[in-house]
Amino acid sequence: MNVQFNNLGSNIYGYNNNSHRIPMIVINNTIDERTQDGVCYHEIFHIRHHKGFNTQFFAINTTSFLSDDNETEANKFMLAMLKEEYGWSKQEDVLDFLDFFKLPHELASLI
């Protein structure tokens, strides 16, 4: 798997695609490193579990975070991995957790 960091502007976190059948993740190099970790987990889930599906790019200001089962599954995986990697406990506030990773509060229902 190839991971690249590029300037994707101010609205896109990242996306994945295939180049010569090799999975590639492109992550916005202008976002916080912790947010980049989350984007990588999100896109890895799509690559591993949603082969052949046309998944949208992971955008900052969008209503698509919970728009379909594929996005919900990828977001749940991302949040679980971030909780494990950064040692988050249930006692901590969910919105503080999302703010720490600069993720939208819309994802709170998945935690």
C-alpha atoms as a printed R data frame, in Angstrom:
    type eleno elety resid chain resno       x      y       z
1   ATOM     1    CA   MET     A     1   0.000  0.000   0.000
2   ATOM     2    CA   ASN     A     2   1.291  3.416  -0.922
3   ATOM     3    CA   VAL     A     3   0.578  6.442   1.294
4   ATOM     4    CA   GLN     A     4   1.201  9.935  -0.036
5   ATOM     5    CA   PHE     A     5   0.867 13.318   1.597
6   ATOM     6    CA   ASN     A     6  -0.225 16.176  -0.662
7   ATOM     7    CA   ASN     A     7  -1.853 19.551  -0.282
8   ATOM     8    CA   LEU     A     8  -5.525 18.791  -0.918
9   ATOM     9    CA   GLY     A     9  -6.802 22.246  -0.083
10  ATOM    10    CA   SER     A    10  -8.781 23.273   2.948
11  ATOM    11    CA   ASN     A    11 -11.808 20.962   2.635
12  ATOM    12    CA   ILE     A    12 -10.470 17.459   1.939
13  ATOM    13    CA   TYR     A    13  -8.877 15.191   4.543
14  ATOM    14    CA   GLY     A    14  -7.910 12.432   2.116
15  ATOM    15    CA   TYR     A    15  -9.002  9.705  -0.274
16  ATOM    16    CA   ASN     A    16  -7.930  6.361  -1.698
17  ATOM    17    CA   ASN     A    17  -7.658  4.876  -5.131
18  ATOM    18    CA   ASN     A    18  -5.673  2.278  -7.031
19  ATOM    19    CA   SER     A    19  -2.672  2.878  -9.229
20  ATOM    20    CA   HIS     A    20  -1.859 -0.153 -11.380
21  ATOM    21    CA   ARG     A    21  -3.856 -2.326  -8.911
22  ATOM    22    CA   ILE     A    22  -1.788 -1.062  -5.975
23  ATOM    23    CA   PRO     A    23  -3.884  0.606  -3.250
24  ATOM    24    CA   MET     A    24  -2.932  4.210  -2.616
25  ATOM    25    CA   ILE     A    25  -3.997  6.562   0.161
26  ATOM    26    CA   VAL     A    26  -3.593 10.301  -0.302
27  ATOM    27    CA   ILE     A    27  -3.708 12.370   2.895
28  ATOM    28    CA   ASN     A    28  -3.840 16.140   3.150
29  ATOM    29    CA   ASN     A    29  -0.442 17.348   4.375
30  ATOM    30    CA   THR     A    30  -1.938 20.565   5.767
31  ATOM    31    CA   ILE     A    31  -4.016 18.901   8.492
32  ATOM    32    CA   ASP     A    32  -2.874 18.011  11.992
33  ATOM    33    CA   GLU     A    33  -0.767 14.843  12.325
34  ATOM    34    CA   ARG     A    34  -3.316 13.214  14.661
35  ATOM    35    CA   THR     A    35  -6.046 13.902  12.118
36  ATOM    36    CA   GLN     A    36  -3.819 12.374   9.431
37  ATOM    37    CA   ASP     A    37  -3.648  9.200  11.551
38  ATOM    38    CA   GLY     A    38  -7.432  9.047  11.610
39  ATOM    39    CA   VAL     A    39  -7.724  9.629   7.873
40  ATOM    40    CA   CYS     A    40  -5.248  6.830   7.238
41  ATOM    41    CA   TYR     A    41  -7.275  4.397   9.385
42  ATOM    42    CA   HIS     A    42 -10.486  5.466   7.647
43  ATOM    43    CA   GLU     A    43  -9.036  4.893   4.187
44  ATOM    44    CA   ILE     A    44  -7.366  1.600   5.153
45  ATOM    45    CA   PHE     A    45 -10.790  0.291   6.170
46  ATOM    46    CA   HIS     A    46 -12.236  1.257   2.775
47  ATOM    47    CA   ILE     A    47  -9.376 -0.448   0.944
48  ATOM    48    CA   ARG     A    48  -9.685 -3.656   2.980
49  ATOM    49    CA   HIS     A    49 -13.479 -3.925   3.169
50  ATOM    50    CA   HIS     A    50 -15.024 -1.893   0.353
51  ATOM    51    CA   LYS     A    51 -13.161 -3.107  -2.727
52  ATOM    52    CA   GLY     A    52 -14.965 -2.159  -5.891
53  ATOM    53    CA   PHE     A    53 -17.092  0.500  -4.200
54  ATOM    54    CA   ASN     A    54 -16.716  4.111  -5.215
55  ATOM    55    CA   THR     A    55 -16.071  5.810  -1.874
56  ATOM    56    CA   GLN     A    56 -16.041  9.563  -1.601
57  ATOM    57    CA   PHE     A    57 -13.093 11.567  -0.446
58  ATOM    58    CA   PHE     A    58 -13.046 12.186   3.293
59  ATOM    59    CA   ALA     A    59 -14.026 15.857   3.548
60  ATOM    60    CA   ILE     A    60 -13.907 18.280   6.445
61  ATOM    61    CA   ASN     A    61 -17.232 20.047   5.902
62  ATOM    62    CA   THR     A    62 -19.662 17.455   4.672
63  ATOM    63    CA   THR     A    63 -22.874 15.772   5.680
64  ATOM    64    CA   SER     A    64 -21.633 12.431   4.328
65  ATOM    65    CA   PHE     A    65 -19.907 11.222   7.518
66  ATOM    66    CA   LEU     A    66 -22.903  9.069   8.330
67  ATOM    67    CA   SER     A    67 -24.503  9.024   4.881
68  ATOM    68    CA   ASP     A    68 -24.151  5.335   4.143
69  ATOM    69    CA   ASP     A    69 -23.059  2.067   5.688
70  ATOM    70    CA   ASN     A    70 -19.607  2.173   4.069
71  ATOM    71    CA   GLU     A    71 -18.777  5.553   5.565
72  ATOM    72    CA   THR     A    72 -20.213  4.622   8.952
73  ATOM    73    CA   GLU     A    73 -18.159  1.416   9.048
74  ATOM    74    CA   ALA     A    74 -14.952  3.245   8.055
75  ATOM    75    CA   ASN     A    75 -15.594  5.934  10.655
76  ATOM    76    CA   LYS     A    76 -16.261  3.396  13.417
77  ATOM    77    CA   PHE     A    77 -13.004  1.634  12.571
78  ATOM    78    CA   MET     A    78 -11.112  4.936  12.523
79  ATOM    79    CA   LEU     A    79 -12.474  5.943  15.926
80  ATOM    80    CA   ALA     A    80 -11.747  2.536  17.459
81  ATOM    81    CA   MET     A    81  -8.159  2.619  16.208
82  ATOM    82    CA   LEU     A    82  -7.605  6.180  17.435
83  ATOM    83    CA   LYS     A    83  -9.024  5.281  20.859
84  ATOM    84    CA   GLU     A    84  -6.663  2.320  21.082
85  ATOM    85    CA   GLU     A    85  -3.587  4.135  19.761
86  ATOM    86    CA   TYR     A    86  -4.004  7.207  21.943
87  ATOM    87    CA   GLY     A    87  -5.323  5.446  25.049
88  ATOM    88    CA   TRP     A    88  -8.723  7.140  25.227
89  ATOM    89    CA   SER     A    89 -11.032  5.980  27.999
90  ATOM    90    CA   LYS     A    90 -14.816  6.132  28.267
91  ATOM    91    CA   GLN     A    91 -14.492  8.612  31.141
92  ATOM    92    CA   GLU     A    92 -13.239 11.276  28.770
93  ATOM    93    CA   ASP     A    93 -15.710 13.530  27.023
94  ATOM    94    CA   VAL     A    94 -16.586 12.369  23.504
95  ATOM    95    CA   LEU     A    95 -16.529 15.883  22.058
96  ATOM    96    CA   ASP     A    96 -13.122 16.547  23.643
97  ATOM    97    CA   PHE     A    97 -11.894 13.348  21.989
98  ATOM    98    CA   LEU     A    98 -13.167 14.492  18.576
99  ATOM    99    CA   ASP     A    99 -11.711 17.973  19.105
100 ATOM   100    CA   PHE     A   100  -8.325 16.440  19.973
101 ATOM   101    CA   PHE     A   101  -8.269 14.874  16.492
102 ATOM   102    CA   LYS     A   102 -10.005 17.853  14.861
103 ATOM   103    CA   LEU     A   103 -12.833 15.599  13.723
104 ATOM   104    CA   PRO     A   104 -16.445 16.704  13.255
105 ATOM   105    CA   HIS     A   105 -18.814 16.376  16.202
106 ATOM   106    CA   GLU     A   106 -21.209 14.521  13.879
107 ATOM   107    CA   LEU     A   107 -19.125 11.412  14.594
108 ATOM   108    CA   ALA     A   108 -20.015 11.438  18.324
109 ATOM   109    CA   SER     A   109 -22.903  9.029  17.779
110 ATOM   110    CA   LEU     A   110 -20.419  6.357  16.621
111 ATOM   111    CA   ILE     A   111 -18.384  6.330  19.836
